[in-house]
Amino acid sequence: MDETYFGGSRKGNRGRGAFNKAIAFGILERNGKVHTIIVENVKANTLMEAIKNKTKKGSVFYTDGFKSYASLHQYGKHNIIKHHKDEFVKGRNHINGIEGFWSYAKERFHKYHGINRKNYPLYLKEMEFRFNHRNKNVFKLLINICIKGGVIGPELT
């Protein structure tokens, strides 16, 4: 699990101190799918609510040492990667997968040359869909979704 900040280039603070950025929170199942949401803040109660809604109690969680994850041990095993001590991988303990997703999404967003902040949730869900289906033929998948979902009528099939 990890959180990140999206927004255009701006002088001043980066990361958690950044002003007027969209905050995204993500959960990546090991060797599985990613789930993302836009959150208002990175306070413990906000992140814990998102975690409770998307994970099973008793799971194994991997996070960085951010203080908002301090009570995560209540829901399962909590492995902390100590980035502040230059620890990034400790055996199987790492958050490289979700950080890789953030990199993937930000690279694609950069190609859009700016996205209105109110549209970020939709664009983020698009990146989530692309990432979760990255090993599939997305064109065929979307056609099947549209046909089965009744979006495309029989005259176009």
VEXFI-896180 format. One record per residue (C-alpha): x, y negated, z negated; residue in one letter. Coordinates in steps of 0.02 Angstrom, whole numbers, padded with zeros to 5 digits, always signed. Layout:
N
XYZA/...
// end
This chain:
157
+00000+00000+00000M/+00057-00175+00035D/-00006-00351+00067E/+00051-00476+00196T/+00016-00651+00258Y/-00037-00699+00434F/-00034-00870+00508G/+00059-00986+00625G/+00232-01050+00593S/+00237-01183+00460R/+00379-01267+00368K/+00393-01231+00183G/+00364-01076+00080N/+00347-00903+00155R/+00260-00749+00086G/+00160-00764-00074R/+00195-00950-00088G/+00132-00990+00087A/-00010-01112+00106F/-00165-01085+00214N/-00121-00911+00276K/-00239-00764+00298A/-00197-00629+00169I/-00213-00449+00225A/-00206-00294+00116F/-00169-00124+00189G/-00173+00057+00136I/-00084+00186+00242L/-00114+00369+00211E/+00050+00464+00229R/+00055+00532+00407N/-00122+00468+00428G/-00228+00316+00463K/-00212+00138+00404V/-00354+00038+00326H/-00343-00151+00317T/-00447-00292+00247I/-00430-00479+00230I/-00429-00529+00047V/-00454-00699-00034E/-00305-00679-00150N/-00180-00550-00213V/-00239-00547-00393K/-00245-00378-00477A/-00435-00369-00486N/-00452-00407-00300T/-00326-00275-00246L/-00387-00145-00373M/-00565-00163-00307E/-00504-00131-00129A/-00402+00018-00188I/-00549+00094-00284K/-00661+00075-00132N/-00542+00163-00012K/-00444+00293-00111T/-00479+00445-00218K/-00440+00446-00402K/-00289+00553-00436G/-00200+00505-00275S/-00014+00467-00266V/+00016+00283-00232F/+00173+00200-00165Y/+00192+00011-00185T/+00323-00121-00207D/+00347-00194-00382G/+00217-00332-00361F/+00133-00365-00530K/-00044-00345-00461S/-00012-00158-00444Y/+00039-00138-00627A/-00123-00051-00680S/-00126+00068-00531L/-00070+00212-00642H/-00251+00219-00705Q/-00306+00288-00536Y/-00165+00411-00501G/+00023+00431-00493K/+00106+00264-00455H/+00278+00264-00375N/+00359+00092-00370I/+00488+00041-00240I/+00596-00094-00321K/+00629-00213-00176H/+00692-00344-00299H/+00835-00223-00339K/+00870-00188-00153D/+00782-00020-00164E/+00687+00021-00006F/+00688+00210+00005V/+00707+00330-00140K/+00683+00508-00075G/+00503+00516-00013R/+00461+00355-00105N/+00446+00210+00015H/+00319+00093+00093I/+00402+00088+00264N/+00245+00151+00351G/+00132+00007+00300I/+00273-00119+00326E/+00294-00045+00501G/+00109-00073+00532F/+00123-00256+00479W/+00268-00277+00600S/+00167-00193+00739Y/+00016-00306+00707A/+00117-00466+00694K/+00210-00428+00856E/+00045-00404+00947R/-00032-00560+00868F/+00117-00662+00926H/+00071-00618+01106K/-00101-00697+01082Y/-00021-00870+01056H/-00129-00912+00908G/-00286-00842+00831I/-00417-00941+00738N/-00408-00894+00553R/-00594-00851+00547K/-00566-00720+00683N/-00421-00632+00595Y/-00530-00494+00521P/-00585-00440+00695L/-00410-00448+00767Y/-00341-00354+00618L/-00471-00217+00642K/-00420-00208+00825E/-00239-00179+00771M/-00298-00049+00646E/-00396+00041+00783F/-00247+00036+00903R/-00128+00099+00770F/-00243+00238+00711N/-00266+00298+00891H/-00090+00262+00954R/-00062+00440+01014N/-00226+00448+01112K/-00283+00379+01278N/-00369+00224+01208V/-00457+00184+01372F/-00544+00354+01376K/-00581+00341+01191L/-00664+00170+01213L/-00765+00231+01363I/-00828+00379+01261N/-00873+00266+01115I/-00968+00149+01231C/-01061+00289+01319I/-01108+00383+01160K/-01150+00221+01072G/-01270+00171+01209G/-01168+00018+01259V/-01147+00079+01438I/-01304+00136+01525G/-01316+00295+01630P/-01298+00193+01790E/-01116+00158+01746L/-01064+00332+01692T/
// end
